[in-house]
Amino acid sequence: MKPFPGRYKHLIREASVRLEHPEKTVMVGKLSTMRGRGQSTRPVSKRPPNWVVYQPDEVKALIINLAREGRTQSQIGNILRDVHGIPLVKPIAGMGIKKVLEEAGLAPEIPEDLYTLMIRSTRLRRHLDRHPKDFGNKRSFQLTESMIYRVTRYYKKKGQLPRDWNHRREIVTI
């Protein structure tokens, strides 16, 4: 007999997390080896860090240049963080990436998260047309469509999408 049967593994993991990080007394779930808890946190201060050498106009120019290259908002944020050492745009420029793009007239018509869901849905639909018996992907297609409708309702409520906007497969061409 094993000293700790499988059903007690989550308790062992919780204890090890408490030993490694005593300030974190959050319960770690049974699936912690699979998903875990993110360890990074956003900066607490609303002021820009002292070590950032960019001025607000320079940051806005970088964002606009990256958008003209065809980068999405998340890609712009990753490039600013990894290449230019800008942890957050909002404390430096006074507004987020989306607002900067809206001022420059480069903001996308469809929000980025909705657009990526539509791309995923189109890919799954194309796959299911070729493989109609793939039930696992049929289920993921249903979940993706459900997420699209949920996110669409949210953006219509916020006024970022027109009230008569509908998700159609033909909008996204890959």
N, C-alpha and C positions, 0 to 999 in steps of 0.2 A: 504494500500500500504506500502510495506517495505521501510525504508529510503534509502537503497542502493540496487537496483535490482542486480540480479546475474551477469549481464554483466559488472558491475563496481568493482567486487571483486578483480580483479588483481591490480587495482589502489590502493585499500586499503592496500593490501599486500605489494605493492611497498613502500607505505608511511610508513608502520610499520617497514619494513626492514631498511629504511633510518633513522628512529628514533632510532632503536636499534643499528645500526652500521653506524654511519655517514660517516666513511671512505669508505664504500662500496656504491657507487652510481651506481651499476649495476642494470639494469632492470630485475625484476623478472617476469617470464612468467605467463601465465594464469594457468599453471599446476604446480605451485610452491608447492602447498600442496602435490601433488603426487610425484614430483621428487626433487625439491629444489636445492640448491646449496651446494656443499661440503664446510665445514668450515675448514677443516684441510689443511695445506700447508706444502710443503717439506721444510726442513731446507735451509736457504739461504747460509750459509757458506759451502765452499768446504772442510774445515778442520774437522776432527772428533771432537765431543763434548768433553769437558774436563772431564765430569763425566763418560765416557765410560772407563771401566777398562781392556778391552780386547786388546791384541796385535794382529797385522795382522796375524801372524801364528796361533794364537788360533782361530781367526774367521774362517780362511780357514779350520782348522781341524774340527770345529763345522759343517761347511757347508758340508764337505766331509762325516762326520759321519752321518748326517741327510740324505744325498743322499743315502748312503749305506743302510739306514733303509727303503728306498723306498719312500721318500718324494719328492714332486715336488718342483720346484723352488719357486713358490708362497707360498707353505706351509713352506718351509725353511725360507723365508723372514718373514712370520708371526711369526714363532717360535722364530727366532732371535730377533724380535721386542718385542714380548709379554713376553717371558720367560727370555731371556738373556739381555734385555734392550739395544739392538743394533738398533738404528733408521735406519741407512743406512749402507750397507756393503761397498759401493764404497769408501767413504772417509777414512774408516779404513783400508781396505785391498788393496786399490788401484785399484780394479777391481770389477765388479759386480759378482753376484752369478753364472751366466751362464759362465763367463770366468773362474772362479775357477773350476767349474765342467768340463769344456773342458780341462783344464790343467791336471786334475786328471783322465781324460778319462771316466767320469761318465755322460757326457752330453747326453740328449736323442737325438735319431735320428730325431724325428719329434718334432718341436717346441711345447711348452706346450699349447699355445692358440689354435693351429690347432688340437692338440690331443683332447682337451676338446670339441671342436666343432664336431669332428668325433665321440666321445662318445655320445654326444647329438643326433647326426644324427642317430646313430645305435639304440639308445633307441626309438627315434621317429619312425623309420622304423619298429622296432619290434612291437610297439604299433599299427601302421597303418596296419600291416599284420593281427592283431587280430580284429581291429575296422576300417574297410575301410570307413565307413560313417562319421568318425570324421573329419569334414572339418576344424575346428579350428587348430587341430594339423597337418593336411595336409599342411595348410598354414605355420605353424611354421617350418615344415620340409623343405618346399621350401625355406624359408628365411635362415635356417641353411645351407642348401646345397649351397645357393648363397654366404653366408659368407665364407664357406669352399673354394669355387673356388676363391673368391677375395683374401683371405689370402694366398692361394696356389700361386697365381700369384705374390703376393708381395715377398714371400720367394724364389720363383724361380728367380725373378729379383735380389734379394740380394745375391743369390748363396748359400742359406742355404738348399735348396732342389735341387735335380738333375732336369735337364730340362725335363726328360722323366717321372718324378714322377706323378702319377695320384691317385686321391682319389678313393678308392674302399671300399665298405661296408665290405668286408671280412677282411680288415686289423685289425680293432678293434674288439676284442671279449670281451664281458662283461660277 
